[in-house]
Amino acid sequence: MKEERRGVSEEGRDKGETKSFSKTRGEDLILRVKEERRGVSEEGRDKGETKSFSKTRGEDLILRVKEERRGVSEEGRDKGETKSFSKTRGEDLILRVKEARRGVSEEGRDKVETKSFSKTRGEDLILRMKEERRGVSEEGRDKGETKSFSKTRGEDLILRVKEARRGVSEEGRDKGETKSFSKTRGEDLILWVKEARRGVSEEGRDKGETKSFS
């Protein structure tokens, strides 16, 4: 009965196929069900796929569910993707959620973006929130803006409030105005009040009137 399911001919039965089949017994039926889910052909099964599949056992089914979420093709799975995926395990799913927020493509993820992203971890989400306030584009963020931004940290937000009062544009801020502004600090606000009483314009203030006034 079992051999009929396997499609063993009477001729083949006399050639030892019965013996080789009896080794796997009921285990063969379990593997057959699993292989049907995997899409293993009868030809491929005879070429060692059964052996390699039995190694992973139930673990294979767990990986298959995860891989479906990842969108791994059957072809890619046979090329080592399963092994590399098992290393990250559940950590991979956490990264995937974060990467979705970052807009990392599946292709880019395989090109070490995951590695560079994992370094920043939760710190990345904090920076992202700050950068949204700064108006940093995704492209610019990958070009080192994150690094330069992290230096100023919370101090950047304080400067931004002060600069808003000064009317410093985002472009000008990147061209050194922040540095020159930080020198005067609170002293700048005091001068601003005095100049307002004097009627000094923003243009005149940048042309030396502040210096002569102080």
Residue pairs with C-beta under 8 A, 6 or more apart in sequence:
2 21
2 28
2 29
3 13
3 17
3 18
3 21
6 21
7 42
8 17
8 18
8 21
21 28
24 31
31 50
31 53
31 54
34 53
34 60
34 61
35 45
35 49
35 50
35 53
37 61
37 64
38 53
38 60
38 64
38 74
39 74
40 49
40 50
40 53
53 60
56 63
56 82
63 82
63 85
63 86
66 85
66 92
66 93
67 77
67 81
67 82
67 85
69 93
69 96
70 85
70 92
70 96
70 106
71 106
72 81
72 82
72 85
85 92
88 95
95 114
95 117
95 118
98 117
98 124
98 125
99 109
99 113
99 114
99 117
101 125
101 128
102 117
102 124
102 128
102 138
103 138
104 113
104 114
104 117
117 124
120 127
120 146
127 146
127 149
127 150
130 149
130 156
130 157
131 141
131 145
131 146
131 149
133 157
133 160
134 149
134 156
134 160
134 170
135 170
136 145
136 146
136 149
149 156
152 159
159 178
159 181
159 182
162 181
162 188
162 189
163 173
163 177
163 178
163 181
165 189
165 192
166 181
166 188
166 192
167 202
168 177
168 178
168 181
181 188
184 191
191 210
191 213
191 214
194 213
195 205
195 209
195 210
195 213
198 213
200 209
200 210
200 213
